Amino acid sequence: MIFRTNFIFWWGSYEIFTNFFKDNTKMSNPTINFWSGGLSATVFWIFAYPADVVKQVIMTDDVDNPRFKKYSQAVKYVYNERGGVKGFFRGFGPSIMRSFPANAAALAAFEFVMRTLS
């Protein structure tokens, strides 16, 4: 649930970027959807990445003999065993590099389908 609450940053920033581009540019709707989708995904991952790291630690824990009975234990593990605050951003570079193009294309396609169906 902690990771999922970060979707407010994605959809909130998507709305802000979309409105900004509509009000301040002459870009077409598909172009606005592309740029808004990519930028909002970037905002999302900046906020969500630390929670995603903790989520992955929990998900890869031993099912039969779990190390982490609470979320806070996994947070402490990442901090203590993976280099402090830096541990929460391990692998961030590749993740952020793929997030813009993948999500820009996905949201542009989604908006296209929604426009076509309405």
LUMNUTOR-697269 format. One record per atom (N, C-alpha, C): residue number from 1; z, x, y. Coordinates in steps of 0.05 Angstrom, whole numbers, plus 5000, padded with zeros to 4 digits. Layout:
<rs>
<r pos="NUM" z="Z" x="X" y="Y"/>
...
</rs>
This chain:
<rs>
<r pos="1" z="5000" x="5016" y="4976"/>
<r pos="1" z="5000" x="5000" y="5000"/>
<r pos="1" z="5000" x="5017" y="5025"/>
<r pos="2" z="5014" x="5040" y="5024"/>
<r pos="2" z="5015" x="5057" y="5048"/>
<r pos="2" z="4987" x="5067" y="5055"/>
<r pos="3" z="4971" x="5075" y="5035"/>
<r pos="3" z="4944" x="5084" y="5040"/>
<r pos="3" z="4927" x="5061" y="5051"/>
<r pos="4" z="4929" x="5038" y="5039"/>
<r pos="4" z="4912" x="5015" y="5047"/>
<r pos="4" z="4918" x="5005" y="5075"/>
<r pos="5" z="4942" x="5009" y="5085"/>
<r pos="5" z="4948" x="5000" y="5112"/>
<r pos="5" z="4931" x="5015" y="5133"/>
<r pos="6" z="4920" x="5038" y="5126"/>
<r pos="6" z="4904" x="5053" y="5144"/>
<r pos="6" z="4877" x="5040" y="5150"/>
<r pos="7" z="4869" x="5020" y="5135"/>
<r pos="7" z="4844" x="5007" y="5140"/>
<r pos="7" z="4844" x="4993" y="5167"/>
<r pos="8" z="4867" x="4989" y="5179"/>
<r pos="8" z="4867" x="4978" y="5206"/>
<r pos="8" z="4854" x="4997" y="5225"/>
<r pos="9" z="4856" x="5023" y="5221"/>
<r pos="9" z="4843" x="5043" y="5238"/>
<r pos="9" z="4812" x="5042" y="5234"/>
<r pos="10" z="4803" x="5037" y="5209"/>
<r pos="10" z="4775" x="5036" y="5204"/>
<r pos="10" z="4762" x="5012" y="5218"/>
<r pos="11" z="4773" x="4988" y="5212"/>
<r pos="11" z="4760" x="4964" y="5222"/>
<r pos="11" z="4766" x="4960" y="5252"/>
<r pos="12" z="4789" x="4968" y="5261"/>
<r pos="12" z="4795" x="4967" y="5289"/>
<r pos="12" z="4777" x="4985" y="5305"/>
<r pos="13" z="4773" x="5009" y="5296"/>
<r pos="13" z="4756" x="5028" y="5311"/>
<r pos="13" z="4726" x="5020" y="5308"/>
<r pos="14" z="4719" x="5008" y="5286"/>
<r pos="14" z="4692" x="4998" y="5282"/>
<r pos="14" z="4685" x="4977" y="5304"/>
<r pos="15" z="4704" x="4959" y="5308"/>
<r pos="15" z="4700" x="4939" y="5328"/>
<r pos="15" z="4698" x="4951" y="5356"/>
<r pos="16" z="4716" x="4970" y="5362"/>
<r pos="16" z="4716" x="4984" y="5388"/>
<r pos="16" z="4689" x="4999" y="5392"/>
<r pos="17" z="4681" x="5014" y="5373"/>
<r pos="17" z="4656" x="5029" y="5375"/>
<r pos="17" z="4632" x="5010" y="5378"/>
<r pos="18" z="4631" x="4989" y="5362"/>
<r pos="18" z="4609" x="4970" y="5364"/>
<r pos="18" z="4607" x="4957" y="5391"/>
<r pos="19" z="4630" x="4948" y="5402"/>
<r pos="19" z="4630" x="4936" y="5428"/>
<r pos="19" z="4622" x="4956" y="5450"/>
<r pos="20" z="4632" x="4981" y="5447"/>
<r pos="20" z="4625" x="5001" y="5467"/>
<r pos="20" z="4595" x="5006" y="5467"/>
<r pos="21" z="4583" x="5010" y="5444"/>
<r pos="21" z="4554" x="5016" y="5442"/>
<r pos="21" z="4538" x="4992" y="5452"/>
<r pos="22" z="4546" x="4968" y="5446"/>
<r pos="22" z="4532" x="4944" y="5455"/>
<r pos="22" z="4533" x="4942" y="5486"/>
<r pos="23" z="4556" x="4948" y="5497"/>
<r pos="23" z="4559" x="4945" y="5526"/>
<r pos="23" z="4548" x="4969" y="5542"/>
<r pos="24" z="4546" x="4992" y="5530"/>
<r pos="24" z="4539" x="5016" y="5546"/>
<r pos="24" z="4514" x="5031" y="5537"/>
<r pos="25" z="4499" x="5020" y="5517"/>
<r pos="25" z="4475" x="5033" y="5509"/>
<r pos="25" z="4453" x="5012" y="5504"/>
<r pos="26" z="4430" x="5022" y="5499"/>
<r pos="26" z="4407" x="5004" y="5493"/>
<r pos="26" z="4399" x="5007" y="5463"/>
<r pos="27" z="4418" x="5017" y="5447"/>
<r pos="27" z="4412" x="5021" y="5419"/>
<r pos="27" z="4408" x="4994" y="5405"/>
<r pos="28" z="4391" x="4995" y="5384"/>
<r pos="28" z="4387" x="4971" y="5367"/>
<r pos="28" z="4412" x="4965" y="5351"/>
<r pos="29" z="4414" x="4941" y="5341"/>
<r pos="29" z="4437" x="4934" y="5324"/>
<r pos="29" z="4441" x="4952" y="5300"/>
<r pos="30" z="4419" x="4958" y="5285"/>
<r pos="30" z="4423" x="4976" y="5262"/>
<r pos="30" z="4433" x="5004" y="5270"/>
<r pos="31" z="4423" x="5014" y="5293"/>
<r pos="31" z="4433" x="5040" y="5302"/>
<r pos="31" z="4462" x="5039" y="5310"/>
<r pos="32" z="4469" x="5017" y="5324"/>
<r pos="32" z="4498" x="5013" y="5331"/>
<r pos="32" z="4515" x="5012" y="5306"/>
<r pos="33" z="4506" x="4997" y="5286"/>
<r pos="33" z="4521" x="4995" y="5261"/>
<r pos="33" z="4524" x="5022" y="5247"/>
<r pos="34" z="4503" x="5037" y="5247"/>
<r pos="34" z="4503" x="5064" y="5235"/>
<r pos="34" z="4524" x="5082" y="5249"/>
<r pos="35" z="4522" x="5084" y="5275"/>
<r pos="35" z="4540" x="5102" y="5290"/>
<r pos="35" z="4569" x="5092" y="5289"/>
<r pos="36" z="4572" x="5066" y="5292"/>
<r pos="36" z="4600" x="5054" y="5291"/>
<r pos="36" z="4612" x="5058" y="5263"/>
<r pos="37" z="4596" x="5054" y="5243"/>
<r pos="37" z="4606" x="5058" y="5215"/>
<r pos="37" z="4614" x="5086" y="5210"/>
<r pos="38" z="4598" x="5106" y="5218"/>
<r pos="38" z="4605" x="5134" y="5213"/>
<r pos="38" z="4629" x="5143" y="5229"/>
<r pos="39" z="4629" x="5135" y="5255"/>
<r pos="39" z="4652" x="5143" y="5272"/>
<r pos="39" z="4678" x="5130" y="5263"/>
<r pos="40" z="4677" x="5105" y="5256"/>
<r pos="40" z="4701" x="5091" y="5247"/>
<r pos="40" z="4711" x="5102" y="5221"/>
<r pos="41" z="4693" x="5110" y="5203"/>
<r pos="41" z="4702" x="5122" y="5178"/>
<r pos="41" z="4716" x="5149" y="5183"/>
<r pos="42" z="4706" x="5163" y="5203"/>
<r pos="42" z="4719" x="5188" y="5211"/>
<r pos="42" z="4747" x="5183" y="5221"/>
<r pos="43" z="4750" x="5163" y="5238"/>
<r pos="43" z="4777" x="5156" y="5248"/>
<r pos="43" z="4795" x="5148" y="5225"/>
<r pos="44" z="4785" x="5132" y="5207"/>
<r pos="44" z="4801" x="5123" y="5184"/>
<r pos="44" z="4811" x="5147" y="5168"/>
<r pos="45" z="4793" x="5166" y="5161"/>
<r pos="45" z="4802" x="5188" y="5144"/>
<r pos="45" z="4821" x="5207" y="5158"/>
<r pos="46" z="4819" x="5210" y="5184"/>
<r pos="46" z="4838" x="5226" y="5199"/>
<r pos="46" z="4866" x="5215" y="5195"/>
<r pos="47" z="4869" x="5189" y="5197"/>
<r pos="47" z="4895" x="5177" y="5193"/>
<r pos="47" z="4903" x="5173" y="5164"/>
<r pos="48" z="4884" x="5167" y="5147"/>
<r pos="48" z="4891" x="5160" y="5119"/>
<r pos="48" z="4893" x="5184" y="5100"/>
<r pos="49" z="4881" x="5207" y="5107"/>
<r pos="49" z="4880" x="5229" y="5088"/>
<r pos="49" z="4907" x="5237" y="5077"/>
<r pos="50" z="4927" x="5241" y="5093"/>
<r pos="50" z="4953" x="5250" y="5081"/>
<r pos="50" z="4964" x="5230" y="5060"/>
<r pos="51" z="4961" x="5204" y="5066"/>
<r pos="51" z="4970" x="5184" y="5046"/>
<r pos="51" z="4953" x="5184" y="5021"/>
<r pos="52" z="4927" x="5191" y="5025"/>
<r pos="52" z="4909" x="5193" y="5002"/>
<r pos="52" z="4917" x="5216" y="4984"/>
<r pos="53" z="4925" x="5239" y="4996"/>
<r pos="53" z="4934" x="5262" y="4980"/>
<r pos="53" z="4958" x="5254" y="4964"/>
<r pos="54" z="4977" x="5241" y="4976"/>
<r pos="54" z="5001" x="5233" y="4961"/>
<r pos="54" z="4993" x="5213" y="4939"/>
<r pos="55" z="4976" x="5194" y="4945"/>
<r pos="55" z="4966" x="5175" y="4925"/>
<r pos="55" z="4954" x="5189" y="4901"/>
<r pos="56" z="4938" x="5209" y="4907"/>
<r pos="56" z="4925" x="5224" y="4885"/>
<r pos="56" z="4945" x="5239" y="4868"/>
<r pos="57" z="4966" x="5250" y="4880"/>
<r pos="57" z="4987" x="5264" y="4865"/>
<r pos="57" z="5001" x="5244" y="4847"/>
<r pos="58" z="5006" x="5221" y="4857"/>
<r pos="58" z="5019" x="5200" y="4840"/>
<r pos="58" z="5000" x="5191" y="4817"/>
<r pos="59" z="4975" x="5187" y="4824"/>
<r pos="59" z="4956" x="5177" y="4804"/>
<r pos="59" z="4951" x="5198" y="4782"/>
<r pos="60" z="4954" x="5223" y="4787"/>
<r pos="60" z="4949" x="5244" y="4767"/>
<r pos="60" z="4975" x="5252" y="4753"/>
<r pos="61" z="4996" x="5239" y="4759"/>
<r pos="61" z="5022" x="5245" y="4747"/>
<r pos="61" z="5021" x="5236" y="4717"/>
<r pos="62" z="5038" x="5248" y="4701"/>
<r pos="62" z="5039" x="5241" y="4673"/>
<r pos="62" z="5049" x="5212" y="4670"/>
<r pos="63" z="5034" x="5195" y="4656"/>
<r pos="63" z="5041" x="5167" y="4653"/>
<r pos="63" z="5065" x="5164" y="4635"/>
<r pos="64" z="5067" x="5179" y="4614"/>
<r pos="64" z="5090" x="5176" y="4595"/>
<r pos="64" z="5116" x="5188" y="4606"/>
<r pos="65" z="5114" x="5209" y="4622"/>
<r pos="65" z="5137" x="5221" y="4633"/>
<r pos="65" z="5133" x="5227" y="4663"/>
<r pos="66" z="5133" x="5207" y="4679"/>
<r pos="66" z="5126" x="5211" y="4708"/>
<r pos="66" z="5146" x="5228" y="4723"/>
<r pos="67" z="5136" x="5246" y="4739"/>
<r pos="67" z="5152" x="5263" y="4756"/>
<r pos="67" z="5161" x="5248" y="4781"/>
<r pos="68" z="5145" x="5230" y="4790"/>
<r pos="68" z="5150" x="5216" y="4815"/>
<r pos="68" z="5156" x="5187" y="4810"/>
<r pos="69" z="5181" x="5180" y="4813"/>
<r pos="69" z="5189" x="5152" y="4809"/>
<r pos="69" z="5187" x="5137" y="4836"/>
<r pos="70" z="5187" x="5152" y="4858"/>
<r pos="70" z="5185" x="5140" y="4884"/>
<r pos="70" z="5163" x="5154" y="4900"/>
<r pos="71" z="5151" x="5140" y="4919"/>
<r pos="71" z="5131" x="5152" y="4936"/>
<r pos="71" z="5142" x="5176" y="4951"/>
<r pos="72" z="5167" x="5173" y="4960"/>
<r pos="72" z="5180" x="5195" y="4976"/>
<r pos="72" z="5182" x="5221" y="4959"/>
<r pos="73" z="5185" x="5219" y="4933"/>
<r pos="73" z="5186" x="5243" y="4917"/>
<r pos="73" z="5159" x="5257" y="4916"/>
<r pos="74" z="5138" x="5242" y="4916"/>
<r pos="74" z="5111" x="5254" y="4917"/>
<r pos="74" z="5106" x="5267" y="4944"/>
<r pos="75" z="5115" x="5254" y="4965"/>
<r pos="75" z="5113" x="5266" y="4992"/>
<r pos="75" z="5127" x="5293" y="4993"/>
<r pos="76" z="5152" x="5293" y="4983"/>
<r pos="76" z="5167" x="5318" y="4983"/>
<r pos="76" z="5153" x="5340" y="4966"/>
<r pos="77" z="5142" x="5332" y="4944"/>
<r pos="77" z="5127" x="5350" y="4927"/>
<r pos="77" z="5104" x="5363" y="4942"/>
<r pos="78" z="5088" x="5347" y="4954"/>
<r pos="78" z="5065" x="5357" y="4969"/>
<r pos="78" z="5074" x="5376" y="4991"/>
<r pos="79" z="5095" x="5369" y="5005"/>
<r pos="79" z="5105" x="5385" y="5027"/>
<r pos="79" z="5116" x="5412" y="5017"/>
<r pos="80" z="5133" x="5410" y="4996"/>
<r pos="80" z="5147" x="5434" y="4986"/>
<r pos="80" z="5129" x="5452" y="4969"/>
<r pos="81" z="5111" x="5440" y="4953"/>
<r pos="81" z="5096" x="5456" y="4933"/>
<r pos="81" z="5067" x="5462" y="4942"/>
<r pos="82" z="5058" x="5450" y="4962"/>
<r pos="82" z="5030" x="5454" y="4970"/>
<r pos="82" z="5027" x="5464" y="4999"/>
<r pos="83" z="5047" x="5476" y="5010"/>
<r pos="83" z="5044" x="5490" y="5035"/>
<r pos="83" z="5052" x="5475" y="5060"/>
<r pos="84" z="5072" x="5458" y="5058"/>
<r pos="84" z="5081" x="5444" y="5082"/>
<r pos="84" z="5061" x="5423" y="5091"/>
<r pos="85" z="5059" x="5420" y="5117"/>
<r pos="85" z="5041" x="5399" y="5129"/>
<r pos="85" z="5012" x="5405" y="5121"/>
<r pos="86" z="5005" x="5430" y="5118"/>
<r pos="86" z="4977" x="5437" y="5110"/>
<r pos="86" z="4970" x="5424" y="5083"/>
<r pos="87" z="4990" x="5421" y="5066"/>
<r pos="87" z="4986" x="5410" y="5039"/>
<r pos="87" z="4975" x="5382" y="5040"/>
<r pos="88" z="4981" x="5367" y="5061"/>
<r pos="88" z="4972" x="5340" y="5064"/>
<r pos="88" z="4943" x="5338" y="5072"/>
<r pos="89" z="4931" x="5361" y="5080"/>
<r pos="89" z="4903" x="5362" y="5089"/>
<r pos="89" z="4886" x="5380" y="5072"/>
<r pos="90" z="4895" x="5387" y="5049"/>
<r pos="90" z="4879" x="5403" y="5031"/>
<r pos="90" z="4855" x="5387" y="5022"/>
<r pos="91" z="4831" x="5399" y="5025"/>
<r pos="91" z="4806" x="5386" y="5018"/>
<r pos="91" z="4796" x="5367" y="5039"/>
<r pos="92" z="4808" x="5368" y="5063"/>
<r pos="92" z="4800" x="5350" y="5085"/>
<r pos="92" z="4771" x="5355" y="5094"/>
<r pos="93" z="4763" x="5380" y="5096"/>
<r pos="93" z="4737" x="5387" y="5106"/>
<r pos="93" z="4714" x="5373" y="5091"/>
<r pos="94" z="4712" x="5377" y="5065"/>
<r pos="94" z="4691" x="5364" y="5050"/>
<r pos="94" z="4693" x="5333" y="5052"/>
<r pos="95" z="4717" x="5323" y="5052"/>
<r pos="95" z="4720" x="5294" y="5053"/>
<r pos="95" z="4710" x="5283" y="5080"/>
<r pos="96" z="4716" x="5295" y="5101"/>
<r pos="96" z="4708" x="5285" y="5128"/>
<r pos="96" z="4677" x="5289" y="5131"/>
<r pos="97" z="4667" x="5310" y="5119"/>
<r pos="97" z="4638" x="5315" y="5122"/>
<r pos="97" z="4621" x="5294" y="5107"/>
<r pos="98" z="4631" x="5285" y="5084"/>
<r pos="98" z="4617" x="5264" y="5070"/>
<r pos="98" z="4622" x="5236" y="5080"/>
<r pos="99" z="4645" x="5233" y="5094"/>
<r pos="99" z="4652" x="5206" y="5103"/>
<r pos="99" z="4633" x="5194" y="5124"/>
<r pos="100" z="4624" x="5211" y="5142"/>
<r pos="100" z="4607" x="5200" y="5163"/>
<r pos="100" z="4581" x="5189" y="5152"/>
<r pos="101" z="4565" x="5206" y="5139"/>
<r pos="101" z="4539" x="5195" y="5130"/>
<r pos="101" z="4541" x="5173" y="5109"/>
<r pos="102" z="4560" x="5176" y="5091"/>
<r pos="102" z="4562" x="5156" y="5069"/>
<r pos="102" z="4570" x="5129" y="5081"/>
<r pos="103" z="4590" x="5128" y="5099"/>
<r pos="103" z="4599" x="5103" y="5110"/>
<r pos="103" z="4582" x="5092" y="5132"/>
<r pos="104" z="4568" x="5110" y="5146"/>
<r pos="104" z="4549" x="5101" y="5166"/>
<r pos="104" z="4527" x="5085" y="5153"/>
<r pos="105" z="4516" x="5097" y="5131"/>
<r pos="105" z="4495" x="5083" y="5117"/>
<r pos="105" z="4505" x="5057" y="5104"/>
<r pos="106" z="4528" x="5058" y="5092"/>
<r pos="106" z="4539" x="5034" y="5079"/>
<r pos="106" z="4544" x="5011" y="5098"/>
<r pos="107" z="4555" x="5017" y="5121"/>
<r pos="107" z="4561" x="4996" y="5141"/>
<r pos="107" z="4535" x="4986" y="5154"/>
<r pos="108" z="4516" x="5003" y="5158"/>
<r pos="108" z="4490" x="4994" y="5169"/>
<r pos="108" z="4477" x="4975" y="5149"/>
<r pos="109" z="4478" x="4983" y="5124"/>
<r pos="109" z="4466" x="4966" y="5103"/>
<r pos="109" z="4481" x="4939" y="5101"/>
<r pos="110" z="4507" x="4940" y="5101"/>
<r pos="110" z="4523" x="4915" y="5100"/>
<r pos="110" z="4516" x="4897" y="5123"/>
<r pos="111" z="4516" x="4908" y="5147"/>
<r pos="111" z="4510" x="4891" y="5171"/>
<r pos="111" z="4481" x="4880" y="5169"/>
<r pos="112" z="4463" x="4896" y="5159"/>
<r pos="112" z="4435" x="4887" y="5155"/>
<r pos="112" z="4434" x="4863" y="5137"/>
<r pos="113" z="4448" x="4865" y="5114"/>
<r pos="113" z="4448" x="4843" y="5095"/>
<r pos="113" z="4461" x="4818" y="5108"/>
<r pos="114" z="4483" x="4822" y="5122"/>
<r pos="114" z="4496" x="4799" y="5135"/>
<r pos="114" z="4478" x="4786" y="5155"/>
<r pos="115" z="4463" x="4802" y="5171"/>
<r pos="115" z="4444" x="4790" y="5190"/>
<r pos="115" z="4421" x="4775" y="5176"/>
<r pos="116" z="4412" x="4787" y="5154"/>
<r pos="116" z="4390" x="4775" y="5139"/>
<r pos="116" z="4399" x="4748" y="5126"/>
<r pos="117" z="4423" x="4746" y="5116"/>
<r pos="117" z="4433" x="4722" y="5103"/>
<r pos="117" z="4440" x="4700" y="5122"/>
<r pos="118" z="4445" x="4707" y="5147"/>
<r pos="118" z="4454" x="4685" y="5166"/>
<r pos="118" z="4432" x="4671" y="5180"/>
</rs>
